[in-house]
Amino acid sequence: MNNTLRHWREAATLILAAGTQHGKITPRMIPQVAWNDNPKKTTFDYEVLLLKRSQKSGFMPNAFVFPGGLVEPSDFSNDWMKLFERHSQKPNFGLGVVNQSPNTRSPLFLTDRTEFGSLIPGEVAFRICAIRETFEESGVLLVVPENSDIEDNQNFVDAYEQDLEAVAKWRQEVQNNPLQFIEMCKELRCVPNIWALHEWGNWLTPLFSRSSNSRRYDTVFFICCLPRKPLTSDDQKEVSAYKWWTPEEAIDEYKCQKSWIPPPQFYDLSRLCNFPMIQELNRFSLHRALEGCERWLPVLVHAEDGMLHTLPGDELYPDDPDVTGEMQKKYSTNRTIEDSLREGERIHRLVHIDGVPIFFVNTKPKHKHVNPLGTDVKRGTEPKSKI
């Protein structure tokens, strides 16, 4: 862990997509989970797991979010070196090396963890964190046998279907003490399936968050595609409910104001709308992951008649944004929201129109990523669609 950070804490989140049509899927490695054989028909052939945070939560209460949470010292524990012995000599434990230039790579990944006494690379530890938090919050356990070959896709299904009681017991242990995640893997002779998680994005909590400024997080987003939905249960602590929704269903819930979904989740759900088939999503995620990602800090810009939530690439986005909040900068434009959209050359922003959140984007995504579906806007035109 980077215990020198002053303004935010490091965290990891997992976009967990699971097939609903029992179609064949060939991911790099299929995680071991217990399966729920009760699919429902939908326009998508997969659904995404969203968890409703407790009303008592100090950060984004009642919000529907992807599973995830803060990095713990145990995620960087050197005890993992023994469990990952088969893979520790490979680049990033067999994850491969990201092609992104160090000049644009997020500090979250660039930080030398050996300075803090850990031999575990950040790319590995953050995946361990995402898998551990997903297990704690939803009961979904993404692991593979300790002696497995990550190039072998044949044997990694239904590992714990017959031992759900043991997994449930370990879930309670890990919830009480994250160090128990290592002990669980030792006893069950497994390792977290870090190879099933693909780098997707990196969001920094903005200063205009609903939470207090003291609760800010530097969060890496991973994505994992499963062939079918695993058994899921909330923890009745941090999580009060869970939903498996298609990306469209989740977006509709938010736009109809039935549920609240924070902007990063809303943005990435809109990205997923580019891929109605889980095979396609999995293939894209796998091949895109080694391109890396930007760290995005949303910046609030005051327009004449409202607020614009701008993202990097937008012409109103500051060249040198106040990342820490220490300078207490205020950004503004003398145009209205409508004029800024009609006259703008480079647009990458979230706008609320009649209470409905809409992303407007005409900038080209970096690192071979995709824009939210249906948000392309050009000068002097209306958006193609309002997702």
C-alpha positions as a Markdown table, in Angstrom:
| # | Residue | x | y | z |
|---|---|---|---|---|
| 1 | Met | 0.0 | 0.0 | 0.0 |
| 2 | Asn | 1.0 | 3.6 | -0.6 |
| 3 | Asn | 0.7 | 5.0 | 2.9 |
| 4 | Thr | 2.1 | 8.4 | 1.8 |
| 5 | Leu | -1.0 | 9.5 | 0.0 |
| 6 | Arg | -2.7 | 12.5 | 1.5 |
| 7 | His | -5.7 | 13.2 | -0.5 |
| 8 | Trp | -7.2 | 9.9 | -1.5 |
| 9 | Arg | -6.9 | 6.2 | -0.9 |
| 10 | Glu | -6.3 | 3.5 | -3.4 |
| 11 | Ala | -9.2 | 1.1 | -4.3 |
| 12 | Ala | -10.2 | -1.5 | -6.9 |
| 13 | Thr | -13.6 | -2.2 | -8.5 |
| 14 | Leu | -14.8 | -5.1 | -10.7 |
| 15 | Ile | -17.2 | -4.9 | -13.6 |
| 16 | Leu | -18.6 | -8.5 | -13.4 |
| 17 | Ala | -20.5 | -9.5 | -16.5 |
| 18 | Ala | -22.1 | -13.0 | -16.7 |
| 19 | Gly | -23.8 | -14.8 | -19.6 |
| 20 | Thr | -27.5 | -15.6 | -19.5 |
| 21 | Gln | -27.9 | -17.7 | -22.6 |
| 22 | His | -25.6 | -20.6 | -21.7 |
| 23 | Gly | -23.6 | -19.9 | -24.8 |
| 24 | Lys | -20.0 | -21.1 | -25.1 |
| 25 | Ile | -17.4 | -18.6 | -24.0 |
| 26 | Thr | -13.7 | -18.8 | -24.3 |
| 27 | Pro | -12.1 | -16.3 | -22.0 |
| 28 | Arg | -8.4 | -16.4 | -21.2 |
| 29 | Met | -9.3 | -18.3 | -18.0 |
| 30 | Ile | -12.8 | -19.1 | -16.7 |
| 31 | Pro | -13.0 | -18.5 | -13.0 |
| 32 | Gln | -14.1 | -21.1 | -10.5 |
| 33 | Val | -17.5 | -20.2 | -9.0 |
| 34 | Ala | -20.8 | -21.8 | -8.1 |
| 35 | Trp | -23.3 | -21.3 | -10.8 |
| 36 | Asn | -26.9 | -20.2 | -10.8 |
| 37 | Asp | -28.7 | -22.1 | -13.7 |
| 38 | Asn | -31.7 | -19.8 | -13.9 |
| 39 | Pro | -31.2 | -17.4 | -16.8 |
| 40 | Lys | -33.8 | -15.0 | -18.1 |
| 41 | Lys | -34.4 | -13.7 | -21.6 |
| 42 | Thr | -33.1 | -10.3 | -22.5 |
| 43 | Thr | -31.9 | -8.2 | -25.4 |
| 44 | Phe | -28.4 | -8.7 | -24.1 |
| 45 | Asp | -27.0 | -12.2 | -23.6 |
| 46 | Tyr | -25.3 | -11.1 | -20.3 |
| 47 | Glu | -26.0 | -9.1 | -17.2 |
| 48 | Val | -23.8 | -7.0 | -14.9 |
| 49 | Leu | -23.6 | -7.2 | -11.1 |
| 50 | Leu | -24.5 | -4.1 | -9.2 |
| 51 | Leu | -24.6 | -3.8 | -5.5 |
| 52 | Lys | -26.7 | -1.3 | -3.5 |
| 53 | Arg | -24.7 | 0.3 | -0.8 |
| 54 | Ser | -26.2 | 0.5 | 2.7 |
| 55 | Gln | -28.1 | 3.5 | 3.7 |
| 56 | Lys | -25.7 | 3.8 | 6.7 |
| 57 | Ser | -22.6 | 3.9 | 4.4 |
| 58 | Gly | -20.4 | 6.9 | 4.8 |
| 59 | Phe | -19.6 | 6.9 | 1.1 |
| 60 | Met | -22.4 | 7.0 | -1.6 |
| 61 | Pro | -25.2 | 5.6 | 0.6 |
| 62 | Asn | -28.0 | 3.8 | -1.4 |
| 63 | Ala | -26.0 | 4.0 | -4.6 |
| 64 | Phe | -25.8 | 1.0 | -7.0 |
| 65 | Val | -22.1 | 0.3 | -7.7 |
| 66 | Phe | -19.9 | -2.4 | -9.0 |
| 67 | Pro | -18.4 | -4.6 | -6.3 |
| 68 | Gly | -15.1 | -3.3 | -4.9 |
| 69 | Gly | -13.4 | -1.4 | -2.1 |
| 70 | Leu | -10.3 | -0.2 | -0.5 |
| 71 | Val | -6.9 | -1.9 | -0.9 |
| 72 | Glu | -5.8 | -3.6 | 2.3 |
| 73 | Pro | -2.2 | -4.3 | 3.4 |
| 74 | Ser | -3.0 | -8.0 | 3.0 |
| 75 | Asp | -3.5 | -7.5 | -0.7 |
| 76 | Phe | 0.2 | -6.5 | -0.9 |
| 77 | Ser | 1.3 | -9.2 | 1.5 |
| 78 | Asn | 4.5 | -11.1 | 0.5 |
| 79 | Asp | 2.7 | -14.2 | 1.7 |
| 80 | Trp | 1.1 | -14.2 | -1.8 |
| 81 | Met | 4.5 | -14.9 | -3.3 |
| 82 | Lys | 4.4 | -18.5 | -2.2 |
| 83 | Leu | 0.9 | -19.1 | -3.5 |
| 84 | Phe | 1.8 | -17.5 | -6.8 |
| 85 | Glu | 5.1 | -19.4 | -7.0 |
| 86 | Arg | 4.3 | -20.9 | -10.4 |
| 87 | His | 3.7 | -17.4 | -11.9 |
| 88 | Ser | 5.9 | -15.0 | -9.9 |
| 89 | Gln | 8.8 | -15.2 | -12.4 |
| 90 | Lys | 6.6 | -14.2 | -15.3 |
| 91 | Pro | 6.1 | -10.5 | -16.2 |
| 92 | Asn | 3.5 | -9.2 | -13.8 |
| 93 | Phe | 2.8 | -12.9 | -12.7 |
| 94 | Gly | 1.7 | -13.8 | -16.3 |
| 95 | Leu | -0.6 | -10.8 | -16.8 |
| 96 | Gly | 1.7 | -9.3 | -19.5 |
| 97 | Val | 3.2 | -5.9 | -19.7 |
| 98 | Val | 1.0 | -2.9 | -20.5 |
| 99 | Asn | 2.1 | -1.0 | -23.6 |
| 100 | Gln | 1.2 | 2.4 | -22.2 |
| 101 | Ser | 3.9 | 5.1 | -21.9 |
| 102 | Pro | 5.1 | 5.8 | -18.4 |
| 103 | Asn | 4.4 | 9.4 | -19.0 |
| 104 | Thr | 0.6 | 8.7 | -19.2 |
| 105 | Arg | 0.5 | 5.7 | -16.9 |
| 106 | Ser | -1.5 | 6.2 | -13.7 |
| 107 | Pro | 0.5 | 6.7 | -10.5 |
| 108 | Leu | -1.5 | 3.9 | -9.0 |
| 109 | Phe | 0.4 | 1.5 | -11.3 |
| 110 | Leu | 3.7 | 3.3 | -11.5 |
| 111 | Thr | 4.4 | 3.4 | -7.8 |
| 112 | Asp | 7.3 | 1.2 | -6.8 |
| 113 | Arg | 5.8 | -1.0 | -4.1 |
| 114 | Thr | 9.2 | -2.3 | -2.9 |
| 115 | Glu | 9.6 | 1.1 | -1.3 |
| 116 | Phe | 6.9 | 0.0 | 1.1 |
| 117 | Gly | 8.3 | -3.5 | 1.6 |
| 118 | Ser | 6.0 | -5.4 | -0.9 |
| 119 | Leu | 7.2 | -7.7 | -3.7 |
| 120 | Ile | 3.7 | -7.8 | -5.2 |
| 121 | Pro | 3.3 | -5.7 | -8.3 |
| 122 | Gly | 0.4 | -3.2 | -8.2 |
| 123 | Glu | -1.2 | -4.9 | -11.2 |
| 124 | Val | -1.5 | -8.1 | -9.1 |
| 125 | Ala | -2.4 | -6.5 | -5.7 |
| 126 | Phe | -5.2 | -4.4 | -7.1 |
| 127 | Arg | -6.7 | -7.5 | -8.8 |
| 128 | Ile | -6.5 | -9.4 | -5.5 |
| 129 | Cys | -8.3 | -6.5 | -3.9 |
| 130 | Ala | -11.1 | -6.5 | -6.5 |
| 131 | Ile | -11.5 | -10.3 | -6.1 |
| 132 | Arg | -11.5 | -10.2 | -2.3 |
| 133 | Glu | -14.0 | -7.3 | -2.1 |
| 134 | Thr | -16.3 | -9.0 | -4.7 |
| 135 | Phe | -16.2 | -12.2 | -2.5 |
| 136 | Glu | -16.9 | -10.2 | 0.7 |
| 137 | Glu | -19.7 | -8.2 | -0.8 |
| 138 | Ser | -21.5 | -10.6 | -3.1 |
| 139 | Gly | -20.2 | -14.1 | -2.2 |
| 140 | Val | -18.8 | -14.6 | -5.8 |
| 141 | Leu | -15.4 | -16.3 | -5.5 |
| 142 | Leu | -13.1 | -16.0 | -8.5 |
| 143 | Val | -10.2 | -18.5 | -7.9 |
| 144 | Val | -8.3 | -21.2 | -9.7 |
| 145 | Pro | -6.4 | -24.3 | -8.4 |
| 146 | Glu | -2.9 | -23.4 | -7.1 |
| 147 | Asn | -1.3 | -25.7 | -9.7 |
| 148 | Ser | -3.2 | -24.5 | -12.7 |
| 149 | Asp | -1.6 | -23.3 | -15.9 |
| 150 | Ile | -3.1 | -20.0 | -16.9 |
| 151 | Glu | -2.9 | -21.0 | -20.6 |
| 152 | Asp | -5.2 | -24.0 | -19.9 |
| 153 | Asn | -8.9 | -23.1 | -20.2 |
| 154 | Gln | -10.4 | -26.6 | -19.8 |
| 155 | Asn | -10.6 | -27.3 | -16.1 |
| 156 | Phe | -11.8 | -24.1 | -14.5 |
| 157 | Val | -15.5 | -24.5 | -13.9 |
| 158 | Asp | -17.8 | -25.3 | -11.0 |
| 159 | Ala | -14.9 | -25.9 | -8.5 |
| 160 | Tyr | -16.9 | -25.0 | -5.4 |
| 161 | Glu | -20.3 | -26.2 | -6.3 |
| 162 | Gln | -20.1 | -29.0 | -3.8 |
| 163 | Asp | -18.5 | -27.1 | -0.9 |
| 164 | Leu | -20.7 | -24.0 | -0.5 |
| 165 | Glu | -20.8 | -24.2 | 3.3 |
| 166 | Ala | -17.0 | -24.0 | 3.5 |
| 167 | Val | -16.9 | -21.0 | 1.2 |
| 168 | Ala | -19.7 | -19.3 | 3.2 |
| 169 | Lys | -17.7 | -19.9 | 6.4 |
| 170 | Trp | -14.6 | -18.4 | 4.8 |
| 171 | Arg | -16.6 | -15.4 | 3.5 |
| 172 | Gln | -17.4 | -14.5 | 7.1 |
| 173 | Glu | -13.8 | -14.9 | 8.1 |
| 174 | Val | -12.5 | -12.7 | 5.3 |
| 175 | Gln | -15.2 | -10.0 | 6.1 |
| 176 | Asn | -13.8 | -9.9 | 9.6 |
| 177 | Asn | -10.2 | -9.9 | 8.6 |
| 178 | Pro | -8.9 | -9.5 | 5.1 |
| 179 | Leu | -5.8 | -11.5 | 6.0 |
| 180 | Gln | -8.0 | -14.5 | 6.1 |
| 181 | Phe | -8.3 | -14.4 | 2.3 |
| 182 | Ile | -4.7 | -15.6 | 2.1 |
| 183 | Glu | -5.4 | -18.4 | 4.7 |
| 184 | Met | -8.5 | -19.4 | 2.8 |
| 185 | Cys | -6.5 | -19.8 | -0.5 |
| 186 | Lys | -3.9 | -21.9 | 1.4 |
| 187 | Glu | -6.5 | -24.2 | 2.8 |
| 188 | Leu | -8.5 | -24.5 | -0.4 |
| 189 | Arg | -5.3 | -24.8 | -2.4 |
| 190 | Cys | -6.3 | -22.1 | -4.8 |
| 191 | Val | -5.2 | -18.6 | -5.9 |
| 192 | Pro | -7.2 | -15.5 | -6.9 |
| 193 | Asn | -7.9 | -15.6 | -10.6 |
| 194 | Ile | -6.1 | -12.4 | -11.4 |
| 195 | Trp | -5.8 | -13.5 | -15.1 |
| 196 | Ala | -9.6 | -13.3 | -15.6 |
| 197 | Leu | -9.6 | -9.6 | -14.7 |
| 198 | His | -8.7 | -7.1 | -17.5 |
| 199 | Glu | -7.8 | -3.5 | -16.9 |
| 200 | Trp | -10.7 | -1.2 | -17.9 |
| 201 | Gly | -10.4 | 2.3 | -16.4 |
| 202 | Asn | -9.2 | 4.5 | -13.5 |
| 203 | Trp | -11.3 | 7.1 | -11.8 |
| 204 | Leu | -10.4 | 9.7 | -9.2 |
| 205 | Thr | -13.2 | 10.8 | -6.9 |
| 206 | Pro | -14.0 | 14.4 | -7.8 |
| 207 | Leu | -14.2 | 17.3 | -5.4 |
| 208 | Phe | -17.9 | 17.7 | -6.1 |
| 209 | Ser | -18.8 | 14.2 | -5.0 |
| 210 | Arg | -21.8 | 13.7 | -2.7 |
| 211 | Ser | -19.4 | 12.4 | -0.1 |
| 212 | Ser | -17.2 | 14.7 | 2.0 |
| 213 | Asn | -13.9 | 15.8 | 0.5 |
| 214 | Ser | -12.1 | 13.6 | 3.0 |
| 215 | Arg | -13.4 | 10.5 | 1.3 |
| 216 | Arg | -11.7 | 10.4 | -2.0 |
| 217 | Tyr | -10.5 | 7.4 | -3.9 |
| 218 | Asp | -8.1 | 6.5 | -6.7 |
| 219 | Thr | -9.9 | 3.5 | -8.1 |
| 220 | Val | -8.8 | 1.1 | -10.8 |
| 221 | Phe | -11.7 | -0.6 | -12.7 |
| 222 | Phe | -11.3 | -4.1 | -14.0 |
| 223 | Ile | -13.7 | -6.2 | -16.0 |
| 224 | Cys | -14.3 | -10.0 | -15.9 |
| 225 | Cys | -16.6 | -12.0 | -18.2 |
| 226 | Leu | -18.2 | -15.2 | -16.9 |
| 227 | Pro | -20.1 | -17.8 | -19.0 |
| 228 | Arg | -23.1 | -17.7 | -16.7 |
| 229 | Lys | -24.3 | -16.0 | -13.5 |
| 230 | Pro | -22.9 | -17.2 | -10.2 |
| 231 | Leu | -24.8 | -17.6 | -7.0 |
| 232 | Thr | -24.9 | -14.2 | -5.4 |
| 233 | Ser | -25.9 | -12.9 | -2.0 |
| 234 | Asp | -25.6 | -9.5 | -0.2 |
| 235 | Asp | -23.7 | -9.2 | 3.0 |
| 236 | Gln | -26.3 | -7.2 | 4.9 |
| 237 | Lys | -23.5 | -4.9 | 6.1 |
| 238 | Glu | -22.0 | -2.7 | 3.4 |
| 239 | Val | -24.4 | -4.1 | 0.8 |
| 240 | Ser | -28.2 | -4.1 | 1.3 |
| 241 | Ala | -29.2 | -5.6 | -2.0 |
| 242 | Tyr | -27.8 | -6.7 | -5.4 |
| 243 | Lys | -29.1 | -6.7 | -8.9 |
| 244 | Trp | -28.1 | -8.5 | -12.1 |
| 245 | Trp | -29.1 | -6.1 | -14.8 |
| 246 | Thr | -28.3 | -5.8 | -18.5 |
| 247 | Pro | -26.4 | -2.5 | -19.2 |
| 248 | Glu | -29.6 | -1.1 | -20.7 |
| 249 | Glu | -31.8 | -2.1 | -17.7 |
| 250 | Ala | -29.4 | -0.4 | -15.3 |
| 251 | Ile | -29.3 | 2.8 | -17.4 |
| 252 | Asp | -33.1 | 2.8 | -17.6 |
| 253 | Glu | -33.4 | 2.4 | -13.8 |
| 254 | Tyr | -31.2 | 5.4 | -13.3 |
| 255 | Lys | -32.8 | 7.6 | -15.9 |
| 256 | Cys | -36.2 | 6.8 | -14.6 |
| 257 | Gln | -34.9 | 7.8 | -11.1 |
| 258 | Lys | -35.7 | 4.4 | -9.7 |
| 259 | Ser | -32.1 | 3.9 | -8.6 |
| 260 | Trp | -29.0 | 6.1 | -8.2 |
| 261 | Ile | -25.9 | 5.1 | -10.2 |
| 262 | Pro | -22.8 | 7.2 | -9.8 |
| 263 | Pro | -21.2 | 8.8 | -12.9 |
| 264 | Pro | -18.3 | 6.3 | -13.3 |
| 265 | Gln | -20.6 | 3.3 | -13.2 |
| 266 | Phe | -23.1 | 5.1 | -15.5 |
| 267 | Tyr | -20.3 | 5.9 | -18.0 |
| 268 | Asp | -19.0 | 2.4 | -18.1 |
| 269 | Leu | -22.4 | 0.8 | -18.3 |
| 270 | Ser | -22.9 | 3.1 | -21.3 |
| 271 | Arg | -19.7 | 1.8 | -22.8 |
| 272 | Leu | -20.8 | -1.8 | -22.3 |
| 273 | Cys | -23.8 | -1.0 | -24.6 |
| 274 | Asn | -21.4 | -1.3 | -27.5 |
| 275 | Phe | -21.2 | -5.0 | -26.8 |
| 276 | Pro | -24.6 | -6.8 | -26.6 |
| 277 | Met | -22.9 | -10.2 | -26.8 |
| 278 | Ile | -20.6 | -11.4 | -24.0 |
| 279 | Gln | -18.3 | -13.2 | -26.4 |
| 280 | Glu | -17.7 | -9.8 | -28.1 |
| 281 | Leu | -17.3 | -8.0 | -24.8 |
| 282 | Asn | -14.8 | -10.6 | -23.5 |
| 283 | Arg | -12.7 | -10.5 | -26.7 |
| 284 | Phe | -12.6 | -6.7 | -26.7 |
| 285 | Ser | -11.7 | -6.6 | -23.0 |
| 286 | Leu | -8.9 | -9.1 | -23.3 |
| 287 | His | -7.2 | -7.5 | -26.3 |
| 288 | Arg | -7.7 | -3.9 | -25.1 |
| 289 | Ala | -6.4 | -4.4 | -21.6 |
| 290 | Leu | -2.7 | -4.2 | -22.4 |
| 291 | Glu | -3.2 | -0.7 | -23.9 |
| 292 | Gly | -3.6 | 0.7 | -20.4 |
| 293 | Cys | -6.0 | 3.5 | -19.4 |
| 294 | Glu | -6.1 | 7.2 | -18.3 |
| 295 | Arg | -6.8 | 8.3 | -14.8 |
| 296 | Trp | -10.0 | 10.5 | -15.1 |
| 297 | Leu | -10.9 | 13.2 | -12.7 |
| 298 | Pro | -14.3 | 14.7 | -13.5 |
| 299 | Val | -14.2 | 18.5 | -13.1 |
| 300 | Leu | -17.3 | 20.7 | -12.5 |
| 301 | Val | -17.6 | 23.7 | -14.8 |
| 302 | His | -20.2 | 26.4 | -14.0 |
| 303 | Ala | -22.3 | 27.4 | -17.0 |
| 304 | Glu | -24.7 | 30.3 | -17.2 |
| 305 | Asp | -27.7 | 28.1 | -16.5 |
| 306 | Gly | -26.3 | 25.0 | -14.7 |
| 307 | Met | -23.4 | 22.7 | -14.2 |
| 308 | Leu | -21.3 | 20.7 | -16.7 |
| 309 | His | -19.4 | 17.6 | -15.5 |
| 310 | Thr | -16.4 | 17.6 | -17.8 |
| 311 | Leu | -13.9 | 14.9 | -18.5 |
| 312 | Pro | -10.4 | 14.9 | -20.1 |
| 313 | Gly | -10.5 | 15.9 | -23.7 |
| 314 | Asp | -13.4 | 18.4 | -23.3 |
| 315 | Glu | -12.5 | 21.9 | -24.5 |
| 316 | Leu | -13.8 | 23.3 | -21.1 |
| 317 | Tyr | -11.7 | 20.8 | -19.1 |
| 318 | Pro | -8.8 | 22.7 | -17.4 |
| 319 | Asp | -5.3 | 22.2 | -18.7 |
| 320 | Asp | -4.1 | 21.8 | -15.1 |
| 321 | Pro | -7.0 | 20.7 | -13.0 |
| 322 | Asp | -6.9 | 21.1 | -9.2 |
| 323 | Val | -6.5 | 17.4 | -8.4 |
| 324 | Thr | -6.0 | 17.8 | -4.7 |
| 325 | Gly | -8.5 | 20.5 | -4.0 |
| 326 | Glu | -6.0 | 22.6 | -2.0 |
| 327 | Met | -6.2 | 25.5 | -4.5 |
| 328 | Gln | -10.0 | 25.6 | -4.4 |
| 329 | Lys | -10.2 | 26.6 | -8.0 |
| 330 | Lys | -13.6 | 27.3 | -9.6 |
| 331 | Tyr | -14.0 | 26.7 | -13.3 |
| 332 | Ser | -16.7 | 28.5 | -15.4 |
| 333 | Thr | -17.9 | 29.4 | -18.8 |
| 334 | Asn | -20.0 | 32.4 | -19.9 |
| 335 | Arg | -22.1 | 30.2 | -22.2 |
| 336 | Thr | -25.3 | 28.4 | -21.5 |
| 337 | Ile | -25.3 | 24.6 | -21.5 |
| 338 | Glu | -27.1 | 24.5 | -24.8 |
| 339 | Asp | -24.7 | 26.9 | -26.4 |
| 340 | Ser | -21.6 | 25.1 | -25.1 |
| 341 | Leu | -22.9 | 21.9 | -26.7 |
| 342 | Arg | -23.9 | 23.5 | -30.0 |
| 343 | Glu | -20.7 | 25.6 | -30.4 |
| 344 | Gly | -18.2 | 23.2 | -28.9 |
| 345 | Glu | -15.6 | 21.5 | -31.0 |
| 346 | Arg | -14.4 | 19.0 | -28.4 |
| 347 | Ile | -17.1 | 17.6 | -26.0 |
| 348 | His | -16.7 | 15.0 | -23.3 |
| 349 | Arg | -19.1 | 15.7 | -20.5 |
| 350 | Leu | -22.1 | 14.7 | -18.4 |
| 351 | Val | -25.2 | 17.0 | -18.5 |
| 352 | His | -28.5 | 16.7 | -16.7 |
| 353 | Ile | -31.4 | 17.8 | -19.0 |
| 354 | Asp | -34.8 | 17.9 | -17.3 |
| 355 | Gly | -33.3 | 15.8 | -14.6 |
| 356 | Val | -32.1 | 13.1 | -17.0 |
| 357 | Pro | -28.3 | 12.4 | -17.1 |
| 358 | Ile | -26.8 | 12.4 | -20.6 |
| 359 | Phe | -23.2 | 11.9 | -21.7 |
| 360 | Phe | -22.2 | 14.0 | -24.7 |
| 361 | Val | -19.0 | 12.8 | -26.4 |
| 362 | Asn | -17.3 | 13.5 | -29.7 |
| 363 | Thr | -13.7 | 13.0 | -28.6 |
| 364 | Lys | -11.7 | 10.0 | -29.7 |
| 365 | Pro | -11.1 | 7.6 | -26.9 |
| 366 | Lys | -7.5 | 6.8 | -26.0 |
| 367 | His | -5.9 | 3.4 | -25.5 |
| 368 | Lys | -8.2 | 1.7 | -28.0 |
| 369 | His | -11.2 | 2.1 | -25.7 |
| 370 | Val | -14.8 | 2.9 | -26.8 |
| 371 | Asn | -17.0 | 5.9 | -26.1 |
| 372 | Pro | -20.4 | 5.4 | -24.4 |
| 373 | Leu | -22.9 | 4.2 | -27.0 |
| 374 | Gly | -25.1 | 6.8 | -28.7 |
| 375 | Thr | -23.4 | 9.9 | -27.4 |
| 376 | Asp | -21.6 | 11.2 | -30.5 |
| 377 | Val | -22.3 | 14.9 | -31.0 |
| 378 | Lys | -21.1 | 17.2 | -33.7 |
| 379 | Arg | -21.1 | 20.9 | -33.9 |
| 380 | Gly | -24.5 | 22.4 | -34.6 |
| 381 | Thr | -26.3 | 19.1 | -34.2 |
| 382 | Glu | -28.2 | 17.3 | -31.6 |
| 383 | Pro | -26.9 | 14.0 | -30.1 |
| 384 | Lys | -27.7 | 10.9 | -32.1 |
| 385 | Ser | -29.4 | 9.3 | -29.2 |
| 386 | Lys | -29.8 | 9.9 | -25.5 |
| 387 | Ile | -28.8 | 6.7 | -23.7 |
